[in-house]
Amino acid sequence: MMIIPAILTQDVEEAIEQISGFDGVAPCVQIDVMDGTMTDHKTFLLDDFVDVISYGGDIEMHLMTADPISYLEHAKALGAARVYFHLGVNDPRTVLDAMDRYDFSRGICLSPEDEVSDLFTYIDEIDAVQIMTVHPGQQGAQFLPEQLQKVADVRERRTDLWISVDGGVNLSTIDIVAQSSLDGIGVGSALSRAEDPVDAFMQLQSRLR
């Protein structure tokens, strides 16, 4: 089980600074992508980013967009290990078919309003699941502990699946999150707003079993 810093910002320079700060510290970072089609907010343009970033660990991408297929080439250019798209897109099957042409692991993300039973339609075709423990789109949102039940439901169905949660995790909520059968825990504002993000990362990581 690992803490995964989640990078969510409109400023490409800020994104590069945050990612570089975790290089050699966090085994994996998550890049959040929003273009305004699924959330009210937007993040930096990936075209300004893929040619200038490098990371010694894994990179995963969380595509909060109605058109995740348009970002798969960016994921390839970044050497992404995992790519998540939201179950709520118009046609998940088409996205999965498009992702099949790439080497990264295919992941589906569940928003709080998504039923875990709807995921089971695709459960044997994916490598990873991310469960949102906040309503997606903005860091610092309220933690939704009831969403952790979805972790148990998915783990019961696929014991070999990479499962992570994302949202609202901090020193006040990490202990209850760590009780779930997880591989990764995405953490955004508790790191990006900390005076010392690396120290905040280490404190959270030390609380994991």
HELIX and SHEET records of a PDB file:
HELIX    1   1 VAL A   12  PHE A   22  1                                  11    
HELIX    2   2 LEU A   46  ASP A   48  5                                   3    
HELIX    3   3 PRO A   68  TYR A   71  5                                   4    
HELIX    4   4 LEU A   72  LEU A   78  1                                   7    
HELIX    5   5 PRO A   92  MET A   99  1                                   8    
HELIX    6   6 VAL A  116  LEU A  119  1                                   4    
HELIX    7   7 ILE A  123  GLU A  125  5                                   3    
HELIX    8   8 PRO A  145  LEU A  148  5                                   4    
HELIX    9   9 GLN A  149  ARG A  157  1                                   9    
HELIX   10  10 ILE A  174  ALA A  178  1                                   5    
HELIX   11  11 SER A  189  SER A  192  1                                   4    
HELIX   12  12 PRO A  197  SER A  206  1                                  10    
SHEET    1   A 9 MET A   2  ILE A   7  0                                        
SHEET    2   A 9 CYS A  28  MET A  34  1                                        
SHEET    3   A 9 ASP A  58  MET A  64  1                                        
SHEET    4   A 9 ARG A  82  HIS A  86  1                                        
SHEET    5   A 9 SER A 105  LEU A 110  1                                        
SHEET    6   A 9 ALA A 128  MET A 132  1                                        
SHEET    7   A 9 TRP A 162  ASP A 166  1                                        
SHEET    8   A 9 GLY A 184  VAL A 187  1                                        
SHEET    9   A 9 MET A   2  ILE A   7  1                                        
END                                                                             
